[in-house]
Amino acid sequence: MKTDNRQLERSLAAARKSFGESSEQALYRWGVQIARELAGATQAFGKNKKTKDIQNKAIYLDAMNVCRLVESRPSLKTPQECYEWIEQHRTRGRRRTVKLPIEQRKTVTAAILQEALKPKRDNAGMAKGAWFGSGNQLSSKQSGTQKVNIGKNFLPHAQKFANLGNATTKRSVFSPKAELNNTVKHSANPEILPQSRKTQVVKRALLNILKWYDKAATAKFKKQKAA
């Protein structure tokens, strides 16, 4: 990702020099924070535990756009039939279902519907979680006892998808590079993560890393003073 925040980047260079570490270490720390911010910025937008509830509600509402609940004698007789019926109507933006007139919605029991929605619910957070993989790889490259991490309690439902993301790095004394990769296909959809939001993420992550350096330098100074 590219950013035009030249002044902030100069501030980062000054902060890491003052802290006594290389440009590579600063880049790794910044990259971890970017991955964390990207996870929050990817739809369903959010960083707290309510995000999973938002996704599950959207999955249910998509189903109810094309289905009607009945207690018996449903027209959709198996979870597979129900799943396929819902999926074939995902023609709106962000792969949301079109809202059918009530008389065109097929009937289904609550038990069959819940089973049909299970695969979607199990995969909720996939695009978000893949960013954790790229962040974790950069995090492992950091040195010292003070590190920037994703955090095990940050969007915990999405962390199981960390294996779907990775990071590539190019070492250089003067101009190191890092690329964060998300292999989940729909993560590239601008409706899932717009370019404008990516730009905001880069800047926000940079500001947060500057704050991290400030706190880390203060803690380092206090430790040296106490020794």
C-alpha angles and dihedrals in degrees: 000000000000128000134188094207092120096159093050091048090053088050089052091051090052092047095051091046090051089049089051103241140117130268088247092061091049090050092050091051092047090047093054090052091048090053090051092049092046090055090055093045096051116094127297079055115223147080105223137077092269089071092080090051090051091052093046091050091051090050090052094046090050088056093048091053088070104021140063124207119236132170096228146003097033122187089223101062102178137037089244093055090047093048093050092047091054094044095051089059096054093112101127128088117294086021093285120158124257114246108246124205109265093250091056095052115103119233125245137168120246092245094053091045094052091051091048092052094049097089091052093046092047089055096045109129096025096129091044095047096051089069088063090065092058091045093049092052091053091043091058090058093060119105131211131040096283110074139166109237138178092236123231093242095052109107090334094185090062099046093084088071095059090110088069093069135060143170132227122202137193114204119222134152093223106023115020117178135206131185124198114212129198112190095190104113099219092050086080091060108108089218088062096044116004120208090240090059091048089055090051090049093055092052094044091049090050092052091049092050090052088054089048092054090049092053093041092051091049091050091047091051092050091049092051091047092051093049 
